[in-house]
Amino acid sequence: MVSIENGEQYYDEVFSKLTLQEANFTGIEFEECEFRDCQFTGTVFRDCKFINCTFRRCNLSMAKFPFSRLTELDFEESKLVGIDWTMADWPAYRKDAEMRFKNCILTDSSFFGLTLNELNCTDCKLHDVDFRDGDFASSTLTNCDFSNSLFMRTNLSETDFTDSHNFSINVLENNLKGATFSRYEALALLESLNIELVD
């Protein structure tokens, strides 16, 4: 089994069934690595780099990524509850998120003020997530549950919300130009306009 050590570089490694809850790691670089069935609950990855990595069936709830660089990451069937993504090191010169979430739980997370164009979330639970003041233009947010998530001064232009539901988005306070919604769910957008619909 491959272990993880501070200050090391790992390339094309597979980490399987690691249990490293509440651990603290610093200055590690992971490139083209895969994490399978790992437990990283409450783990801190400080000043680390994750490049083109995949997480499958992992639990990263309450994990922290202070000053870490996250590039081209795939999360599948993973739990990512309570993560403050704003702590990571997002390069100012790149707008695309290069992050994909499929069938994941991202409840109680924060993307406040981030520019993450082309963010990709499919079949995800996004309850109580903070998207305020962020730029998520051209994202794919399909078949997701946005219960109690916050949108204000958020750029959602050209974003695909097909089959997503339980969102509360004020059309006057957010940029929805060119966004796509399923016909029935789009009716929720009218609530912010105090419009009453009758049959």
N, CA, C and O of each residue as an XYZ file, in Angstrom:
796
protein
N       0.839     -1.198      0.000
C       0.000      0.000      0.000
C       0.876      1.251      0.000
O       1.831      1.346      0.771
N       0.552      2.199     -0.857
C       1.311      3.433     -0.951
C       0.938      4.355      0.207
O      -0.242      4.618      0.435
N       1.931      4.843      0.933
C       1.669      5.788      2.019
C       1.887      7.209      1.509
O       2.417      7.410      0.416
N       1.476      8.189      2.305
C       1.616      9.595      1.931
C       2.544     10.281      2.926
O       2.326     10.220      4.136
N       3.576     10.931      2.408
C       4.560     11.604      3.257
C       4.668     13.072      2.849
O       4.589     13.401      1.666
N       4.847     13.943      3.826
C       4.995     15.372      3.557
C       6.183     15.638      2.642
O       7.222     14.984      2.736
N       6.004     16.624      1.748
C       7.085     17.073      0.892
C       7.403     16.154     -0.272
O       8.338     16.422     -1.027
N       6.646     15.072     -0.436
C       6.922     14.109     -1.510
C       6.149     14.450     -2.785
O       5.209     15.244     -2.769
N       6.570     13.829     -3.888
C       5.876     13.939     -5.163
C       5.408     12.553     -5.578
O       6.169     11.586     -5.536
N       4.153     12.471     -5.976
C       3.590     11.190     -6.382
C       3.039     11.328     -7.793
O       2.250     12.228     -8.081
N       3.466     10.424     -8.667
C       3.017     10.465    -10.063
C       2.413      9.117    -10.446
O       3.030      8.067    -10.265
N       1.199      9.170    -10.977
C       0.523      7.982    -11.486
C       0.425      6.880    -10.422
O       0.614      5.699    -10.714
N       0.131      7.285     -9.203
C      -0.036      6.327     -8.109
C      -1.519      6.093     -7.841
O      -2.361      6.951     -8.105
N      -1.815      4.907     -7.310
C      -3.179      4.590     -6.890
C      -3.179      4.428     -5.366
O      -2.463      3.594     -4.813
N      -4.000      5.246     -4.706
C      -4.145      5.166     -3.252
C      -5.510      4.530     -2.960
O      -6.549      5.092     -3.304
N      -5.496      3.375     -2.334
C      -6.742      2.636     -2.122
C      -6.997      2.373     -0.641
O      -6.127      1.892      0.086
N      -8.216      2.702     -0.218
C      -8.699      2.407      1.137
C      -7.804      2.976      2.238
O      -7.612      2.354      3.282
N      -7.265      4.160      1.988
C      -6.504      4.835      3.039
C      -7.473      5.456      4.039
O      -8.503      6.007      3.650
N      -7.149      5.369      5.315
C      -7.928      6.033      6.354
C      -7.004      7.027      7.045
O      -6.185      6.654      7.885
N      -7.149      8.305      6.676
C      -6.268      9.356      7.188
C      -7.115     10.532      7.675
O      -6.936     11.669      7.237
N      -8.027     10.240      8.577
C      -8.915     11.276      9.092
C      -8.158     12.217     10.023
O      -7.305     11.791     10.801
N      -8.488     13.516      9.927
C      -7.894     14.557     10.779
C      -6.364     14.641     10.618
O      -5.679     15.154     11.503
N      -5.835     14.146      9.506
C      -4.391     14.211      9.276
C      -4.000     15.598      8.762
O      -4.851     16.374      8.326
N      -2.696     15.897      8.820
C      -2.174     17.169      8.315
C      -1.027     16.886      7.358
O      -0.033     16.257      7.721
N      -1.187     17.369      6.116
C      -0.155     17.178      5.104
C       0.281     18.521      4.538
O      -0.527     19.439      4.395
N       1.573     18.628      4.216
C       2.117     19.891      3.715
C       3.069     19.634      2.550
O       3.890     18.718      2.593
N       2.945     20.463      1.501
C       3.924     20.480      0.417
C       4.010     19.212     -0.403
O       5.092     18.839     -0.854
N       2.877     18.539     -0.605
C       2.879     17.305     -1.399
C       2.318     17.597     -2.792
O       1.397     18.399     -2.950
N       2.894     16.929     -3.800
C       2.386     17.070     -5.166
C       1.880     15.720     -5.661
O       2.613     14.732     -5.688
N       0.606     15.704     -6.052
C      -0.004     14.511     -6.633
C      -0.317     14.807     -8.099
O      -1.041     15.757     -8.398
N       0.216     14.013     -9.000
C      -0.065     14.211    -10.416
C      -0.532     12.902    -11.034
O       0.121     11.866    -10.910
N      -1.686     12.975    -11.709
C      -2.284     11.814    -12.365
C      -2.439     10.640    -11.392
O      -2.180      9.489    -11.744
N      -2.861     10.950    -10.175
C      -3.075      9.927     -9.153
C      -4.563      9.613     -9.024
O      -5.418     10.427     -9.370
N      -4.849      8.423     -8.522
C      -6.228      8.021     -8.291
C      -6.389      7.613     -6.834
O      -5.582      6.865     -6.282
N      -7.463      8.130     -6.225
C      -7.787      7.805     -4.838
C      -9.086      7.004     -4.838
O     -10.107      7.476     -5.339
N      -9.054      5.796     -4.280
C     -10.229      4.934     -4.273
C     -10.610      4.566     -2.837
O      -9.786      4.071     -2.068
N     -11.859      4.815     -2.502
C     -12.405      4.402     -1.200
C     -11.541      4.894     -0.037
O     -11.305      4.158      0.922
N     -11.078      6.129     -0.125
C     -10.224      6.696      0.931
C     -11.037      7.568      1.891
O     -12.038      8.171      1.503
N     -10.593      7.625      3.143
C     -11.230      8.441      4.168
C     -10.293      9.597      4.530
O      -9.255      9.394      5.160
N     -10.675     10.819      4.120
C      -9.890     12.015      4.423
C     -10.717     13.022      5.223
O     -10.505     14.228      5.096
N     -11.643     12.553      6.033
C     -12.515     13.452      6.796
C     -11.694     14.356      7.708
O     -10.925     13.883      8.545
N     -11.868     15.663      7.533
C     -11.184     16.636      8.386
C      -9.697     16.767      8.119
O      -8.992     17.425      8.884
N      -9.210     16.162      7.064
C      -7.778     16.215      6.750
C      -7.411     17.563      6.132
O      -8.180     18.133      5.358
N      -6.226     18.063      6.485
C      -5.737     19.339      5.957
C      -4.619     19.075      4.956
O      -3.614     18.445      5.284
N      -4.805     19.563      3.735
C      -3.780     19.509      2.698
C      -3.288     20.939      2.483
O      -3.905     21.699      1.736
N      -2.192     21.309      3.124
C      -1.697     22.679      3.050
C      -0.568     22.801      2.012
O       0.390     22.028      2.015
N      -0.717     23.803      1.124
C       0.323     24.079      0.124
C       0.649     22.830     -0.696
O       1.815     22.539     -0.963
N      -0.393     22.097     -1.092
C      -0.213     20.890     -1.906
C      -0.684     21.160     -3.340
O      -1.325     22.173     -3.618
N      -0.353     20.237     -4.237
C      -0.809     20.335     -5.619
C      -1.477     19.030     -6.010
O      -0.917     17.947     -5.837
N      -2.698     19.155     -6.545
C      -3.410     18.016     -7.101
C      -3.605     18.305     -8.586
O      -4.351     19.212     -8.954
N      -2.936     17.533     -9.435
C      -2.970     17.777    -10.876
C      -3.508     16.543    -11.580
O      -2.915     15.467    -11.508
N      -4.630     16.706    -12.258
C      -5.226     15.620    -13.041
C      -5.418     14.360    -12.199
O      -4.969     13.276    -12.571
N      -6.088     14.519    -11.064
C      -6.327     13.403    -10.146
C      -7.815     13.031    -10.114
O      -8.683     13.841    -10.440
N      -8.080     11.785     -9.712
C      -9.443     11.281     -9.625
C      -9.709     10.735     -8.226
O      -8.885     10.020     -7.655
N     -10.872     11.082     -7.686
C     -11.307     10.564     -6.387
C     -12.573      9.747     -6.604
O     -13.577     10.279     -7.079
N     -12.539      8.464     -6.264
C     -13.703      7.593     -6.435
C     -14.145      7.060     -5.071
O     -13.363      6.451     -4.340
N     -15.403      7.302     -4.749
C     -15.995      6.801     -3.493
C     -15.160      7.214     -2.278
O     -14.951      6.416     -1.364
N     -14.691      8.441     -2.272
C     -13.893      8.945     -1.154
C     -14.736      9.857     -0.258
O     -15.728     10.437     -0.699
N     -14.327      9.972      0.995
C     -14.966     10.891      1.928
C     -13.958     11.984      2.286
O     -12.982     11.743      2.996
N     -14.219     13.185      1.778
C     -13.369     14.337      2.071
C     -14.118     15.395      2.873
O     -13.734     16.564      2.868
N     -15.177     14.993      3.556
C     -15.977     15.957      4.311
C     -15.114     16.705      5.321
O     -14.291     16.114      6.021
N     -15.322     18.014      5.378
C     -14.609     18.913      6.291
C     -13.100     18.972      6.015
O     -12.341     19.486      6.836
N     -12.668     18.449      4.867
C     -11.251     18.580      4.490
C     -10.952     20.036      4.175
O     -11.848     20.802      3.821
N      -9.685     20.413      4.304
C      -9.265     21.791      4.021
C      -8.092     21.763      3.051
O      -7.229     20.887      3.110
N      -8.086     22.763      2.145
C      -7.047     22.842      1.124
C      -6.378     24.225      1.118
O      -6.303     24.859      0.065
N      -5.893     24.703      2.268
C      -5.310     26.054      2.293
C      -4.076     26.165      1.392
O      -3.129     25.386      1.507
N      -4.113     27.153      0.495
C      -3.003     27.474     -0.408
C      -2.636     26.313     -1.331
O      -1.530     26.281     -1.871
N      -3.541     25.369     -1.515
C      -3.277     24.237     -2.404
C      -3.809     24.529     -3.800
O      -4.823     25.209     -3.955
N      -3.120     24.013     -4.817
C      -3.511     24.196     -6.216
C      -4.289     22.966     -6.679
O      -3.803     21.840     -6.570
N      -5.505     23.186     -7.199
C      -6.376     22.105     -7.644
C      -6.603     22.240     -9.143
O      -7.228     23.199     -9.595
N      -6.102     21.288     -9.910
C      -6.158     21.379    -11.365
C      -6.635     20.064    -11.969
O      -6.065     19.006    -11.701
N      -7.684     20.138    -12.786
C      -8.209     18.974    -13.494
C      -8.513     17.816    -12.543
O      -7.859     16.773    -12.582
N      -9.512     18.021    -11.695
C      -9.882     16.995    -10.726
C     -11.249     16.402    -11.046
O     -12.175     17.107    -11.449
N     -11.352     15.085    -10.856
C     -12.611     14.377    -11.030
C     -13.008     13.743     -9.706
O     -12.215     13.044     -9.076
N     -14.252     13.997     -9.289
C     -14.792     13.383     -8.070
C     -16.011     12.558     -8.462
O     -16.944     13.080     -9.072
N     -16.009     11.284     -8.119
C     -17.123     10.405     -8.448
C     -17.617      9.693     -7.192
O     -16.837      9.094     -6.452
N     -18.928      9.769     -6.967
C     -19.566      9.095     -5.833
C     -18.834      9.402     -4.518
O     -18.632      8.520     -3.683
N     -18.449     10.651     -4.359
C     -17.679     11.049     -3.175
C     -18.465     12.013     -2.304
O     -19.390     12.682     -2.765
N     -18.080     12.071     -1.038
C     -18.731     12.946     -0.066
C     -17.784     14.103      0.240
O     -16.658     13.895      0.694
N     -18.255     15.329     -0.014
C     -17.418     16.521      0.147
C     -18.192     17.575      0.937
O     -18.326     18.716      0.495
N     -18.695     17.190      2.094
C     -19.539     18.062      2.908
C     -18.677     19.077      3.672
O     -17.633     18.732      4.225
N     -19.136     20.334      3.689
C     -18.514     21.347      4.536
C     -17.144     21.820      4.091
O     -16.338     22.236      4.923
N     -16.863     21.766      2.796
C     -15.551     22.216      2.310
C     -15.613     23.687      1.901
O     -16.509     24.102      1.167
N     -14.650     24.465      2.387
C     -14.514     25.863      1.986
C     -13.503     25.915      0.842
O     -12.294     25.993      1.063
N     -14.024     25.870     -0.382
C     -13.161     25.836     -1.565
C     -12.405     27.144     -1.762
O     -11.451     27.195     -2.539
N     -12.821     28.209     -1.064
C     -12.154     29.507     -1.236
C     -10.760     29.513     -0.622
O      -9.978     30.423     -0.895
N     -10.432     28.523      0.195
C      -9.123     28.472      0.838
C      -8.024     28.008     -0.121
O      -6.838     28.224      0.131
N      -8.424     27.376     -1.210
C      -7.439     26.867     -2.168
C      -6.809     28.012     -2.953
O      -7.297     29.142     -2.927
N      -5.729     27.706     -3.644
C      -5.012     28.700     -4.445
C      -5.502     28.618     -5.888
O      -5.065     27.758     -6.652
N      -6.410     29.516     -6.253
C      -6.972     29.526     -7.604
C      -6.234     30.575     -8.433
O      -6.273     31.752     -8.075
N      -5.568     30.205     -9.516
C      -4.804     31.171    -10.315
C      -5.708     32.217    -10.954
O      -6.750     31.887    -11.519
N      -5.303     33.470    -10.860
C      -6.122     34.566    -11.387
C      -6.202     34.542    -12.913
O      -7.161     35.049    -13.495
N      -5.196     33.955    -13.556
C      -5.156     33.988    -15.017
C      -5.979     32.880    -15.670
O      -6.133     32.861    -16.891
N      -6.510     31.953    -14.862
C      -7.321     30.873    -15.419
C      -8.732     30.963    -14.864
O      -8.934     31.051    -13.653
N      -9.704     30.941    -15.767
C     -11.094     31.046    -15.332
C     -11.800     29.698    -15.285
O     -12.757     29.530    -14.530
N     -11.341     28.735    -16.081
C     -12.048     27.464    -16.124
C     -11.742     26.640    -14.880
O     -10.602     26.577    -14.421
N     -12.788     26.010    -14.345
C     -12.666     25.305    -13.069
C     -11.847     24.027    -13.191
O     -11.084     23.679    -12.289
N     -12.011     23.330    -14.316
C     -11.353     22.043    -14.507
C     -11.662     21.089    -13.357
O     -10.818     20.292    -12.947
N     -12.892     21.185    -12.844
C     -13.328     20.302    -11.763
C     -14.663     19.686    -12.146
O     -15.576     20.377    -12.597
N     -14.763     18.357    -11.958
C     -15.970     17.647    -12.308
C     -16.432     16.811    -11.117
O     -15.653     16.075    -10.511
N     -17.709     16.943    -10.802
C     -18.315     16.191     -9.712
C     -19.470     15.364    -10.278
O     -20.367     15.911    -10.920
N     -19.453     14.054    -10.045
C     -20.542     13.199    -10.519
C     -21.055     12.354     -9.366
O     -20.308     11.614     -8.726
N     -22.353     12.486     -9.118
C     -23.010     11.731     -8.046
C     -22.310     11.957     -6.701
O     -22.010     11.014     -5.969
N     -22.064     13.225     -6.402
C     -21.368     13.587     -5.161
C     -22.286     14.380     -4.227
O     -23.320     14.902     -4.644
N     -21.884     14.458     -2.960
C     -22.589     15.271     -1.969
C     -21.676     16.424     -1.580
O     -20.613     16.210     -0.998
N     -22.092     17.661     -1.905
C     -21.288     18.846     -1.617
C     -21.995     19.789     -0.650
O     -21.732     20.992     -0.651
N     -22.872     19.263      0.158
C     -23.674     20.060      1.073
C     -22.802     20.903      2.012
O     -21.722     20.481      2.424
N     -23.301     22.111      2.342
C     -22.631     23.031      3.277
C     -21.245     23.461      2.808
O     -20.365     23.715      3.630
N     -21.047     23.543      1.512
C     -19.755     23.980      0.971
C     -19.818     25.448      0.557
O     -20.899     26.023      0.434
N     -18.652     26.042      0.346
C     -18.602     27.442     -0.059
C     -17.721     27.642     -1.296
O     -16.552     27.260     -1.333
N     -18.346     28.262     -2.310
C     -17.630     28.700     -3.505
C     -17.713     30.232     -3.597
O     -17.623     30.802     -4.684
N     -17.883     30.881     -2.451
C     -18.134     32.323     -2.404
C     -17.039     33.109     -3.136
O     -15.853     32.982     -2.832
N     -17.467     33.926     -4.109
C     -16.549     34.846     -4.776
C     -15.555     34.209     -5.732
O     -14.671     34.897     -6.244
N     -15.677     32.914     -5.984
C     -14.706     32.258     -6.859
C     -15.087     32.404     -8.335
O     -16.265     32.527     -8.672
N     -14.086     32.390     -9.201
C     -14.298     32.333    -10.640
C     -13.956     30.926    -11.089
O     -12.786     30.560    -11.194
N     -14.988     30.144    -11.352
C     -14.820     28.745    -11.757
C     -15.735     28.474    -12.951
O     -16.750     27.788    -12.828
N     -15.360     29.022    -14.101
C     -16.140     28.782    -15.314
C     -16.071     27.301    -15.690
O     -15.083     26.615    -15.427
N     -17.132     26.845    -16.301
C     -17.212     25.463    -16.786
C     -17.146     24.427    -15.662
O     -16.703     23.300    -15.879
N     -17.585     24.810    -14.470
C     -17.715     23.859    -13.372
C     -18.725     22.787    -13.797
O     -19.743     23.100    -14.414
N     -18.443     21.538    -13.469
C     -19.294     20.450    -13.924
C     -19.793     19.632    -12.739
O     -19.016     18.939    -12.083
N     -21.097     19.718    -12.468
C     -21.719     18.930    -11.401
C     -22.911     18.185    -11.997
O     -23.841     18.805    -12.513
N     -22.881     16.858    -11.924
C     -23.956     16.037    -12.467
C     -24.462     15.085    -11.391
O     -23.677     14.400    -10.736
N     -25.771     15.050    -11.216
C     -26.400     14.143    -10.240
C     -25.846     14.367     -8.837
O     -25.566     13.407     -8.119
N     -25.687     15.625     -8.444
C     -25.092     15.945     -7.146
C     -26.111     16.559     -6.181
O     -27.113     17.141     -6.597
N     -25.830     16.414     -4.892
C     -26.612     17.069     -3.852
C     -25.832     18.298     -3.405
O     -24.730     18.183     -2.869
N     -26.415     19.486     -3.630
C     -25.753     20.752     -3.343
C     -26.608     21.576     -2.380
O     -26.945     22.724     -2.672
N     -26.954     20.998     -1.249
C     -27.764     21.705     -0.246
C     -26.909     22.737      0.498
O     -25.763     22.462      0.852
N     -27.475     23.926      0.731
C     -26.827     24.953      1.555
C     -25.418     25.305      1.069
O     -24.501     25.478      1.871
N     -25.260     25.406     -0.236
C     -23.966     25.769     -0.820
C     -23.967     27.255     -1.155
O     -24.962     27.775     -1.660
N     -22.866     27.939     -0.881
C     -22.753     29.382     -1.094
C     -22.080     29.672     -2.437
O     -20.876     29.470     -2.597
N     -22.878     30.150     -3.399
C     -22.364     30.528     -4.712
C     -22.342     32.050     -4.890
O     -22.119     32.526     -6.003
N     -22.567     32.815     -3.834
C     -22.679     34.263     -3.954
C     -21.402     34.897     -4.490
O     -20.293     34.465     -4.175
N     -21.586     35.949     -5.322
C     -20.488     36.741     -5.864
C     -19.513     35.921     -6.706
O     -18.388     36.354     -6.955
N     -19.942     34.741     -7.142
C     -19.059     33.897     -7.945
C     -19.345     34.005     -9.430
O     -20.394     34.502     -9.839
N     -18.402     33.535    -10.231
C     -18.542     33.515    -11.683
C     -18.460     32.061    -12.144
O     -17.383     31.465    -12.178
N     -19.616     31.504    -12.497
C     -19.691     30.101    -12.908
C     -20.256     29.997    -14.325
O     -21.008     29.075    -14.642
N     -19.884     30.950    -15.160
C     -20.375     30.986    -16.533
C     -20.027     29.686    -17.266
O     -18.970     29.091    -17.057
N     -20.948     29.274    -18.125
C     -20.747     28.102    -18.993
C     -20.554     26.811    -18.209
O     -19.889     25.887    -18.676
N     -21.136     26.752    -17.024
C     -21.029     25.537    -16.226
C     -22.117     24.537    -16.609
O     -23.108     24.887    -17.250
N     -21.909     23.289    -16.204
C     -22.899     22.231    -16.385
C     -23.317     21.759    -14.998
O     -22.550     21.094    -14.302
N     -24.537     22.109    -14.604
C     -25.049     21.791    -13.263
C     -26.367     21.043    -13.437
O     -27.433     21.563    -13.110
N     -26.286     19.825    -13.951
C     -27.479     19.099    -14.363
C     -27.913     18.034    -13.353
O     -27.094     17.368    -12.720
N     -29.228     17.906    -13.233
C     -29.855     16.934    -12.325
C     -29.295     17.036    -10.908
O     -28.990     16.026    -10.274
N     -29.166     18.264    -10.425
C     -28.650     18.512     -9.079
C     -29.745     19.084     -8.188
O     -30.701     19.691     -8.670
N     -29.594     18.882     -6.888
C     -30.532     19.396     -5.891
C     -29.875     20.574     -5.179
O     -28.889     20.399     -4.464
N     -30.425     21.781     -5.376
C     -29.847     23.005     -4.832
C     -30.626     23.537     -3.626
O     -30.684     24.751     -3.434
N     -31.210     22.690     -2.831
C     -32.021     23.127     -1.688
C     -31.235     24.083     -0.782
O     -30.147     23.758     -0.308
N     -31.809     25.263     -0.553
C     -31.264     26.275      0.361
C     -29.899     26.814     -0.043
O     -29.211     27.417      0.780
N     -29.495     26.611     -1.280
C     -28.221     27.183     -1.725
C     -28.386     28.659     -2.045
O     -29.473     29.108     -2.408
N     -27.296     29.414     -1.909
C     -27.340     30.870     -2.033
C     -26.755     31.341     -3.358
O     -25.633     30.991     -3.723
N     -27.553     32.153     -4.077
C     -27.109     32.792     -5.312
C     -27.402     34.282     -5.196
O     -28.555     34.674     -5.019
N     -26.376     35.112     -5.294
C     -26.562     36.557     -5.298
C     -25.348     37.177     -5.998
O     -24.201     36.876     -5.667
N     -25.625     38.046     -6.970
C     -24.556     38.637     -7.792
C     -23.684     37.528     -8.384
O     -22.462     37.649     -8.479
N     -24.354     36.446     -8.778
C     -23.657     35.276     -9.322
C     -23.797     35.257    -10.839
O     -24.888     35.451    -11.374
N     -22.677     35.021    -11.529
C     -22.714     34.913    -12.984
C     -22.975     33.466    -13.371
O     -22.112     32.602    -13.218
N     -24.176     33.217    -13.873
C     -24.585     31.881    -14.297
C     -24.918     31.873    -15.785
O     -25.681     31.025    -16.248
N     -24.357     32.802    -16.521
C     -24.641     32.907    -17.948
C     -24.184     31.645    -18.679
O     -23.124     31.088    -18.391
N     -25.014     31.208    -19.635
C     -24.722     30.023    -20.453
C     -24.576     28.747    -19.629
O     -23.993     27.770    -20.098
N     -25.099     28.750    -18.406
C     -25.005     27.562    -17.548
C     -26.194     26.636    -17.791
O     -27.324     27.094    -17.963
N     -25.934     25.349    -17.803
C     -26.962     24.346    -18.055
C     -27.480     23.781    -16.731
O     -26.761     23.071    -16.027
N     -28.739     24.104    -16.399
C     -29.385     23.608    -15.187
C     -30.416     22.513    -15.507
O     -31.313     22.269    -14.700
N     -30.305     21.865    -16.645
C     -31.297     20.881    -17.054
C     -31.531     19.829    -15.972
O     -30.585     19.233    -15.455
N     -32.793     19.611    -15.640
C     -33.235     18.614    -14.649
C     -32.784     18.919    -13.225
O     -32.979     18.088    -12.338
N     -32.195     20.071    -12.980
C     -31.869     20.464    -11.603
C     -33.119     21.053    -10.945
O     -34.040     21.499    -11.629
N     -33.139     21.047     -9.600
C     -34.366     21.436     -8.910
C     -34.053     22.017     -7.530
O     -32.918     21.985     -7.055
N     -35.108     22.547     -6.909
C     -35.049     23.135     -5.561
C     -34.096     24.327     -5.475
O     -33.519     24.583     -4.418
N     -33.931     25.045     -6.564
C     -33.081     26.234     -6.509
C     -33.930     27.480     -6.285
O     -35.097     27.537     -6.671
N     -33.316     28.473     -5.653
C     -33.959     29.766     -5.456
C     -33.001     30.824     -6.001
O     -32.050     31.229     -5.331
N     -33.271     31.260     -7.225
C     -32.369     32.192     -7.911
C     -33.162     33.424     -8.323
O     -34.096     33.323     -9.119
N     -32.804     34.562     -7.797
C     -33.465     35.816     -8.149
C     -32.945     36.274     -9.513
O     -31.754     36.542     -9.672
N     -33.841     36.359    -10.491
C     -33.418     36.689    -11.856
C     -32.932     38.133    -11.965
O     -32.252     38.488    -12.928
N     -33.278     38.966    -10.985
C     -32.854     40.367    -11.024
C     -31.497     40.575    -10.351
O     -30.853     41.602    -10.568
N     -31.064     39.633     -9.553
C     -29.816     39.784     -8.799
C     -28.689     38.893     -9.311
O     -27.573     38.930     -8.792
N     -28.988     38.091    -10.336
C     -27.993     37.170    -10.883
C     -28.008     37.237    -12.405
O     -29.020     37.594    -13.006
N     -26.882     36.893    -13.024
C     -26.776     36.896    -14.482
C     -27.136     35.516    -15.013
O     -26.374     34.564    -14.843
N     -28.298     35.405    -15.658
C     -28.767     34.125    -16.188
C     -28.854     34.143    -17.711
O     -29.552     33.316    -18.297
N     -28.163     35.064    -18.351
C     -28.242     35.186    -19.805
C     -27.782     33.892    -20.481
O     -26.661     33.432    -20.263
N     -28.641     33.326    -21.286
C     -28.304     32.128    -22.035
C     -28.318     30.853    -21.223
O     -27.926     29.800    -21.727
N     -28.768     30.920    -19.958
C     -28.813     29.719    -19.122
C     -29.967     28.814    -19.569
O     -30.951     29.286    -20.139
N     -29.834     27.518    -19.306
C     -30.825     26.526    -19.714
C     -31.456     25.882    -18.487
O     -30.760     25.430    -17.578
N     -32.806     25.846    -18.475
C     -33.540     25.220    -17.382
C     -34.593     24.285    -17.960
O     -35.091     24.513    -19.063
N     -34.933     23.240    -17.225
C     -36.064     22.404    -17.617
C     -37.340     23.231    -17.474
O     -37.446     24.064    -16.573
N     -38.292     23.006    -18.347
C     -39.469     23.863    -18.431
C     -40.211     24.003    -17.089
O     -40.528     25.115    -16.669
N     -40.481     22.885    -16.430
C     -41.254     22.949    -15.190
C     -40.462     23.640    -14.085
O     -41.007     24.477    -13.366
N     -39.188     23.301    -13.944
C     -38.376     23.886    -12.881
C     -38.132     25.372    -13.108
O     -37.906     26.113    -12.150
N     -38.173     25.815    -14.350
C     -37.956     27.235    -14.645
C     -39.024     28.125    -14.018
O     -38.804     29.321    -13.826
N     -40.178     27.544    -13.700
C     -41.235     28.324    -13.064
C     -40.786     28.870    -11.711
O     -41.294     29.893    -11.254
N     -39.841     28.194    -11.076
C     -39.351     28.666     -9.779
C     -38.655     30.016     -9.903
O     -38.574     30.769     -8.932
N     -38.156     30.321    -11.093
C     -37.478     31.606    -11.294
C     -38.459     32.772    -11.184
O     -38.062     33.894    -10.867
N     -39.724     32.511    -11.441
C     -40.720     33.584    -11.404
C     -41.061     34.005     -9.978
O     -41.621     35.082     -9.773
N     -40.737     33.184     -9.003
C     -41.051     33.532     -7.622
C     -40.376     34.827     -7.200
O     -40.935     35.592     -6.414
N     -39.171     35.079     -7.719
C     -38.446     36.297     -7.348
C     -39.090     37.545     -7.945
O     -38.767     38.663     -7.544
N     -40.006     37.357     -8.906
C     -40.664     38.497     -9.546
C     -42.059     38.747     -8.970
O     -42.777     39.641     -9.417
N     -42.429     37.939     -7.968
C     -43.767     38.051     -7.373
C     -44.873     37.945     -8.411
O     -45.868     38.668     -8.370
N     -44.667     37.022     -9.343
C     -45.660     36.785    -10.391
C     -46.536     35.602     -9.989
O     -46.032     34.568     -9.551
N     -47.841     35.761    -10.139
C     -48.757     34.674     -9.798
C     -49.192     33.991    -11.085
O     -49.645     34.646    -12.024
N     -49.054     32.682    -11.122
C     -49.471     31.915    -12.298
C     -50.836     31.294    -12.060
O     -51.104     30.787    -10.971
N     -51.697     31.327    -13.059
C     -53.019     30.707    -12.956
C     -53.200     29.797    -14.171
O     -52.638     30.042    -15.239
N     -53.993     28.746    -13.985
C     -54.286     27.825    -15.101
C     -55.375     28.400    -15.990
O     -55.759     27.774    -16.978
